[in-house]
Amino acid sequence: MATNRESALDHENELCEAPWSRKDLIEIGNAIATDAENKSLVVAVAMFLQGQRVYQIGLEGTSADNDSWIMRKVNTVELTGHSSLALRENVEALNIQEEDLGFRTSDLAVCGGGFPLKTNGVLVGIAVVSGLPHLDDHDLIVEHLRLLKKKRGW
């Protein structure tokens, strides 16, 4: 990770807290998908609220493999309460292997692309992008969360 790059926890502190609604998550999902399509990016996008998948789209070129990665990223956020990139950063900072984490990593994603959405500090939703290099998955979510928060005045 580049030293001038904000950490995943910095992004979470800036962006994860809001009064998230189904409408917000659908709007973010649509915005990410439209942006990705305009840039000819091959991604799958999913939004979860209170454990329910409220939005998902797989753009041209995606496959069931992306769906598997979406669920791995969701599992990671649910387990840790943080973004899947934060777990990756912790693994790198500790200079350990994924297998040394103490849990089955085959069901998790130790990479970017899963982002927690919280209300009053409680995890209520998860935004997920799958298909790009993992930092780009994460950054696409961050970009659109920033846009929505600015639009809503949060």
C-alpha positions, 0 to 999 in steps of 0.5 A: 500500500502506498504511504500517501494512500488513505487507509481503509479505516480513514475511509470508514471514519469518513463515510460509513456512518449515516441514516442509511435507507433502502433508497440510498443503497439502491441509488449508490448501487445504480450510480456505481453501475452506471459509472462503471458501465460508462467506463467499460469496467467489468464489475458486479455491484451489490448492496445489503441492508439489514441482511437483505440484498436490496440491489445487485447487478452484474455488468457485461463480462461478470460471472458467478465467480463475482457472486462468490466474491461478493458473498466472501466480502459480505462475510468479511464485513459481517465478521470484522465490522470493518471493510474487507480492505481493512482486514487486508491492511491488518494482515499486511501490517502484521506481516502474516499470512491469511491462513494465520488469521485463525479462521477459515479464509476460504469464505472470506475476502482479505482484499478490498471491495466490501464496505460497512454502512453503519447507523449510530455505530451499528452495522446496518448495511454493506456495499460491495464491488467485485471485478476490478483489482481489489483497491479499485473495487474499494475506491469505486465504493468510496468515490460514490459514498462521498458523492452521495454524502455530499448530495445528502449533506451528511 
